[in-house]
């Protein structure tokens, strides 16, 4: 029996070795990444946040705009569903009804109080405001380029209450639901970051690859362009854009312009790294062998040079992505980016710098926690992908 067990163990080890040496590059990357528990945990959190952003309208009981405000619950605290209180236990989660009042204790400031005798029960898959999963609207001056396309339209939402409203993260000074706005803001900032990263990645691969592979006057010319782009001050640039963009442009058009500009000014760093690596690798023996075999320059760059430093490209992309999101958030925070009625993490963070919010309305900081979590998960996932894609990384046991 022991001999049979040892034989099977030997066969298992042999099969694992064969699977390792015959696996593709992406299979090895996936295997190394799955062994990193921190990156896996961050990846699950990032996936949940992305899915929450994709299905933000379904998860939101109210529209995240001025039209969805609750005038009777302005600056209201978060409403947490309960199952029991001093009045007894309930199998259905419930919240309390509210009322607004002023008193001498609050310096005659409007304060929202709970009516613990008024139970309002949660309901799931309720009918509410209409939304579309694919909603593309482009509104520029004139009627030639106007686009308004909607499909996959629904009215069903995940939860609601039998009467009144429910605000899990509270409301702002105009009665808008912070929970609904946070869900939509995650997706808005995600879209802005993805568009900017894709544009920057595409330009960096082309310019950095050509500059590093050919060298000479082509390299000098492209590096002059790169240095010129790097010297452009970002904040004055967006201040000028905020002054010259037509006021009649829709929020979607402004969003697309900002995301595009973020991409056009974010590629020089990655292009420099690609150029440096290709300059050091283009004289290697395997590149000379490919050239002697008649391989084209495009084939050598695409199939040999770029895959040789995949880990550097991955980590740079994962660093650039939160950088794009932070830049959009910072611009929206100072009023130069996406503003009302667009919900982005930056626009939601505009009110947290006020002293009155810090003293009395601490739930305004909930979107800040989502922003911090979002950036940290992207960084941890990028670090895990970098370690998994780098063949020189040796796991310490």
C-alpha positions in Angstrom: 0.0 0.0 0.0 2.8 2.4 0.9 4.6 1.6 -2.4 1.4 2.3 -4.3 1.0 5.6 -2.5 4.6 6.6 -3.2 4.2 5.7 -6.9 1.0 7.8 -7.3 2.8 10.7 -5.5 5.7 10.4 -7.9 3.3 10.4 -10.9 1.5 13.5 -9.5 4.8 15.3 -9.2 5.8 14.3 -12.7 2.5 15.5 -14.1 2.8 18.8 -12.3 6.3 19.3 -13.8 5.0 18.5 -17.2 2.1 20.8 -16.8 4.4 23.6 -15.7 6.8 23.3 -18.6 4.1 22.9 -21.2 1.9 25.8 -19.8 1.5 29.0 -21.8 2.7 32.3 -20.5 -0.8 33.4 -19.5 -1.5 30.2 -17.6 1.7 30.7 -15.6 0.7 34.3 -14.9 -2.7 33.2 -13.7 -1.2 30.4 -11.5 1.3 32.8 -9.9 -1.4 35.5 -9.4 -3.8 33.0 -7.7 -1.1 32.2 -5.2 -1.0 35.8 -4.0 -3.7 36.1 -1.4 -3.5 39.8 -1.0 -3.9 40.4 -4.7 -6.7 37.8 -4.9 -8.6 39.5 -2.1 -8.1 43.0 -3.6 -9.2 41.5 -7.0 -12.5 40.3 -5.5 -13.2 43.7 -3.9 -12.4 45.5 -7.2 -14.6 43.1 -9.1 -17.5 43.8 -6.7 -17.0 47.5 -7.0 -16.9 47.3 -10.8 -20.1 45.2 -10.9 -21.7 47.7 -8.5 -20.9 50.5 -10.9 -22.1 48.6 -14.0 -25.5 47.8 -12.3 -25.6 51.1 -10.4 -29.1 52.1 -11.7 -30.5 48.7 -10.7 -28.9 48.9 -7.2 -30.1 52.5 -6.7 -33.6 53.1 -5.5 -33.6 56.8 -6.7 -32.1 58.8 -9.5 -28.8 60.3 -8.6 -29.7 63.7 -9.9 -31.7 66.8 -8.7 -34.9 65.1 -9.9 -34.5 62.4 -7.4 -34.1 64.5 -4.3 -36.2 64.0 -1.2 -37.2 67.5 0.1 -38.5 66.1 3.4 -35.2 64.4 4.2 -32.5 67.0 3.4 -29.1 66.5 5.2 -30.6 63.3 6.6 -28.4 60.7 8.3 -28.0 57.1 7.0 -31.0 54.8 7.5 -29.8 51.4 8.5 -32.4 48.6 8.2 -33.2 46.8 11.4 -34.9 43.5 12.4 -35.9 44.3 16.0 -36.3 47.2 18.4 -38.1 47.9 21.7 -41.4 47.3 19.9 -40.5 43.7 19.0 -38.9 41.5 16.4 -39.7 41.5 12.7 -38.7 39.0 10.0 -38.8 41.8 7.4 -36.1 44.5 7.6 -37.5 47.9 8.4 -36.6 51.6 8.9 -38.3 54.4 10.8 -40.3 57.2 9.4 -38.8 60.7 9.9 -39.8 64.2 10.5 -38.0 67.6 10.3 -38.1 70.1 13.1 -36.3 73.0 14.6 -35.5 73.7 18.2 -33.4 75.9 20.5 -31.1 72.9 21.2 -30.0 72.9 17.6 -29.8 76.7 17.2 -32.9 76.6 15.1 -31.2 74.5 12.5 -33.3 71.9 10.7 -32.8 68.5 12.2 -34.2 65.1 11.0 -35.6 62.9 13.8 -36.9 59.4 13.8 -40.5 58.3 14.6 -39.9 54.9 16.2 -43.5 54.0 16.0 -43.6 54.4 12.2 -42.1 51.3 10.7 -41.5 51.2 7.0 -40.7 47.7 5.6 -38.1 47.0 2.9 -39.3 45.5 -0.4 -37.1 43.8 -3.0 -37.4 44.1 -6.8 -39.6 47.1 -6.8 -40.7 49.3 -9.7 -39.3 52.7 -9.8 -37.6 55.2 -12.1 -36.7 54.2 -15.6 -33.1 53.6 -16.6 -31.1 52.1 -19.5 -28.0 50.0 -19.4 -26.9 51.4 -22.7 -27.5 55.1 -22.7 -25.4 57.1 -25.1 -26.1 60.8 -25.4 -24.0 63.3 -27.3 -25.3 66.8 -27.4 -23.1 69.4 -29.1 -24.1 72.8 -30.6 -26.2 72.2 -33.7 -28.2 69.2 -34.6 -25.9 67.3 -37.0 -23.8 65.5 -34.4 -26.5 65.0 -31.7 -26.9 61.4 -30.7 -29.4 60.0 -28.2 -29.4 56.2 -28.1 -31.0 54.1 -25.4 -31.6 50.3 -25.1 -32.1 47.7 -22.4 -34.5 50.0 -20.6 -36.0 48.7 -17.3 -37.8 50.1 -14.2 -37.0 47.3 -11.7 -34.7 48.1 -8.8 -33.2 45.9 -6.1 -34.9 47.3 -3.1 -37.2 50.0 -1.8 -39.7 50.6 1.0 -43.5 50.3 1.1 -43.9 54.1 1.8 -41.6 57.1 1.7 -37.9 56.7 0.9 -34.8 54.9 2.1 -31.3 56.4 2.2 -28.6 54.0 3.2 -25.9 56.6 3.1 -28.0 59.6 4.0 -28.8 62.6 1.9 -27.0 65.9 1.0 -28.2 69.4 1.5 -30.6 69.3 -1.5 -32.0 65.9 -0.5 -30.2 63.8 -3.1 -29.5 60.2 -2.1 -25.8 59.7 -1.4 -26.0 55.9 -1.9 -27.4 56.2 -5.4 -24.9 58.9 -6.3 -22.0 56.9 -5.0 -22.9 53.8 -7.0 -23.2 55.9 -10.2 -20.0 57.9 -9.3 -18.0 54.7 -9.2 -19.0 53.8 -12.8 -18.4 57.4 -14.0 -14.9 57.6 -12.6 -14.2 54.1 -13.9 -15.2 55.0 -17.4 -13.1 58.2 -17.3 -10.1 56.2 -16.1 -10.5 53.4 -18.7 -10.8 55.9 -21.6 -7.8 57.8 -20.5 -5.7 54.7 -19.9 -6.5 53.2 -23.2 -5.6 56.3 -25.1 -2.3 56.7 -23.1 -1.5 53.0 -23.5 -2.0 53.0 -27.3 0.1 56.2 -27.8 2.9 54.9 -25.4 3.2 51.6 -27.2 3.4 53.2 -30.7 5.7 56.1 -29.8 7.9 54.3 -27.3 8.3 51.2 -29.6 9.2 53.2 -32.7 11.5 55.5 -30.8 13.4 52.6 -29.1 13.6 50.3 -32.0 14.7 52.7 -34.8 16.7 55.2 -32.8 18.6 58.0 -34.7 16.8 61.1 -35.8 13.4 59.4 -35.3 14.2 58.8 -31.6 15.3 62.4 -31.2 12.2 63.8 -32.9 9.8 61.7 -30.8 11.7 62.4 -27.6 11.3 66.2 -28.3 7.5 65.6 -28.6 7.5 63.6 -25.4 9.4 66.2 -23.4 7.1 68.9 -24.8 4.0 67.0 -23.6 5.6 66.4 -20.1 6.2 70.1 -19.6 2.5 71.0 -20.1 1.1 72.1 -16.7 -2.0 70.1 -16.0 -4.0 72.4 -13.7 -3.6 75.6 -15.9 -4.5 73.5 -18.9 -7.8 72.4 -17.4 -8.5 75.9 -16.1 -8.2 77.1 -19.7 -10.5 74.3 -20.9 -13.0 75.1 -18.2 -13.1 78.7 -19.5 -13.3 77.9 -23.2 -15.6 74.9 -23.3 -19.1 76.0 -24.5 -21.6 76.2 -21.7 -24.3 74.5 -23.8 -22.3 71.3 -24.1 -23.8 68.3 -22.3 -22.2 66.7 -19.3 -21.4 63.6 -21.5 -19.5 65.7 -24.0 -17.5 67.4 -21.2 -16.8 64.0 -19.8 -15.5 62.6 -23.1 -13.3 65.7 -23.6 -11.8 65.4 -20.1 -11.1 61.7 -20.5 -9.5 62.2 -23.9 -7.2 64.9 -22.7 -6.2 62.8 -19.6 -5.1 60.2 -22.1 -3.2 62.6 -24.4 -1.2 64.0 -21.5 -0.6 60.7 -19.6 1.4 58.6 -22.1 5.0 60.1 -21.9 6.0 58.2 -18.7 5.1 54.7 -20.1 6.6 55.6 -23.5 9.9 56.5 -21.9 10.0 53.1 -20.1 9.1 51.2 -23.3 11.8 53.1 -25.2 14.5 52.4 -22.6 13.7 48.7 -22.5 13.7 48.3 -26.3 17.0 50.2 -26.6 18.6 47.6 -24.2 16.9 44.6 -25.8 17.1 45.3 -29.5 20.8 44.2 -29.7 20.1 40.8 -28.0 20.8 37.6 -29.8 17.2 36.5 -30.2 16.4 39.9 -31.9 19.3 39.4 -34.3 18.2 35.9 -35.1 14.7 37.1 -35.9 16.1 39.8 -38.2 18.3 37.2 -40.0 15.2 35.0 -40.5 13.5 37.9 -42.3 11.1 39.0 -39.6 9.6 42.5 -40.1 10.1 45.3 -37.6 6.5 45.2 -36.7 6.7 41.5 -36.0 9.8 41.8 -33.9 8.4 44.6 -31.8 5.0 43.0 -31.3 6.0 39.3 -30.8 9.5 39.6 -29.2 10.2 42.9 -27.6 6.9 43.9 -26.0 6.2 40.5 -24.4 9.7 40.5 -22.9 8.7 43.2 -20.4 5.0 42.5 -20.0 5.3 42.9 -16.2 6.6 46.5 -16.6 3.7 47.4 -18.9 1.1 45.8 -16.5 2.4 47.6 -13.4 2.6 50.9 -15.3 -1.0 50.5 -16.5 -2.2 49.7 -13.0 -0.4 52.7 -11.7 -1.7 55.0 -14.4 -5.3 53.9 -13.9 -5.7 55.2 -10.3 -3.6 58.2 -11.4 -6.3 59.0 -14.0 -9.0 58.5 -11.5 -7.3 60.7 -8.9 -6.7 63.4 -11.5 -10.3 63.4 -12.6 -11.4 63.4 -8.9 -9.0 66.3 -8.1 -10.3 68.3 -11.1 -13.9 67.7 -10.2 -13.1 68.5 -6.5 -11.8 72.0 -7.5 -14.6 72.5 -9.9 -12.7 72.1 -13.2 -13.8 68.6 -14.1 -17.2 66.9 -14.0 -19.8 69.0 -12.0 -23.5 68.8 -11.3 -25.6 67.0 -12.4 -22.9 64.4 -13.3 -22.1 62.1 -10.3 -18.4 61.3 -10.0 -16.3 60.6 -7.0 -14.7 64.0 -7.4 -18.0 65.9 -7.5 -19.2 64.1 -4.4 -16.1 65.1 -2.5 -16.5 68.8 -3.1 -18.6 69.3 0.0 -16.4 67.4 2.5 -14.0 70.3 2.9 -16.6 72.5 4.6 -16.4 72.8 8.4 -20.2 72.4 8.8 -20.0 69.0 7.1 -17.1 67.9 9.3 -19.0 68.9 12.5 -22.6 67.8 11.7 -22.8 65.7 8.5 -20.1 63.1 8.7 -21.9 60.7 6.3 -20.7 63.0 3.4 -17.4 61.2 3.8 -18.7 57.8 2.7 -17.8 58.4 -1.0 -14.3 59.2 0.2 -14.0 55.7 1.7 -15.1 54.2 -1.6 -12.5 56.2 -3.4 -9.7 55.1 -1.1 -10.8 51.5 -1.3 -11.1 51.7 -5.1 -7.5 53.1 -5.5 -6.0 50.7 -3.0 -7.5 47.6 -4.7 -6.3 48.7 -8.1 -2.8 49.2 -6.7 -2.8 45.8 -4.9 -4.1 44.0 -8.1 -1.4 45.7 -10.2 1.3 44.7 -7.8 0.1 41.1 -7.9 -0.1 41.1 -11.7 3.4 42.6 -11.8 4.8 39.8 -9.6 2.9 37.1 -11.6 4.1 38.4 -15.0 7.7 38.9 -14.1 9.6 35.6 -14.7 12.5 36.8 -12.5 10.4 37.0 -9.4 11.2 34.1 -7.1 8.6 33.3 -4.5 10.1 33.0 -1.0 8.9 30.1 1.0 
